[in-house]
């Protein structure tokens, strides 16, 4: 071994590495959290769209009128013969309050439902594909 050979790291070098890691973490973590929130909001929007579609299909299969009320973060629906159900959302906000009636043929009396998703307005079309009011 050579005398005076340098092995290992100084305290300053180790502290510098920790500071750089903390800086990179502070910059990257918020971006990751924002992407997770965006993905959850999109998943909730898709769940909402499937739910409204299923409610329309149930109205058709049961041959009954179903009422949907959307207000705030809550979606409520009930058929003529059932007590009703509801779903509360974390990322969707319905303002103004909206009411939709789906007839026994599965067709809504409105063209769309509007919701805010992470402060952006999104519209769910209730028209059957290819139909116009």
Buried (B, 14 or more C-beta within 10 A) or exposed (E): EEEEEEEEEEEEEEEEEEEEEEEEEEEEEEEEEEEEEEEEBBEBBEEBBEBBEEBBEBBBEBEBBBBBBBBEBBBBBBBEEEEEEEBEBEBBBBEEEBEBEBBBEBBBEBBBBBBBBBEEEBEBEBEEEEEEE
